[in-house]
Amino acid sequence: MAYNRDNFVKIKREYENKKRNAIADAESRTAVIHAKYPDIQKIDSELRMTGINIMRETLKGKNGLEERIKSLQERNTFLQQERNRLLTEYGLDVDCTDVKYECTKCQDTGYVGIDMCDCFKSALAKSEFESSGLGALLDNQSFDTFDLSFYLDDRRNYEKMQTTLERCKSFADNFENNKGNIIFLGATGLGKTHLSTSIARKIIEKGYSVVYDSAPNIFNDFSKEQFKDESGLTDKYFDCDMLIIDDLGTEMHTSFTVSCLYNIVNTRLNSGKSMIINTNLNIDELRKIYTDRITSRIFGCFDLYLFSGKDIRLQKLQRNI
């Protein structure tokens, strides 16, 4: 899975600091207890020598080694029991000097063996949410909150949107095996962004990187890079696993923006990376504004979904939602 490299490095560093701080905190607590209770310090000092003592006995030869190791183990058990007894007598928890990891499963390393721990995956997913550009949309837009009742005024439209929802769920569920492309067409307020966000949420949770932005903002980055020598601004639009271009058609239509769109679409198709395009334009308007080089690629390589109905935002106002 292709997590954003910057996010991965950031979370890995956070885990390293987290583990380091947990160990430092345990050492600090231990130092306080040793200063107050010398008998505990004495026991801990002897326990720390266990490994060295085993090595020493091993170097003495095999003759009688088993008995000598057994004796060390018995001594170690006695010391641990005595330590627990003393701590309890002093009114302290027996684990008062243990390292308190946030995740006991991976001990704040982020890994259990060679496998990434669930806590590390969750931290990465949260970081991917924050860097995706979707912001607050991810707080309340998901497949579970996509309400088909807003399409009930027209039975055929309702059935169409029901099918669209199921196909989008399938697209997200099978993203790792079938990285396709989608274009949503329809008037404003009909659920295009909601479904885009729902797909993004699902594939981010799977460990894929998503970049979301409006067409004007995307083309503005290309303009800055081209004419103001601000390098690196557009790398994310080519590198991410999923690029979501919102509001295509609201940008100023120039030969430059058309060229940028062609570059994005063609490059990502050639590299097998997915896209979702949201637009208020209809098919004829798309063909009129953008060249055949672009529209032929979109209509030939994207699953097309048409949105119709009444503006959901207005319906929510009427329902006082």
Disulfide bonds with the S-S distance in Angstrom:
none
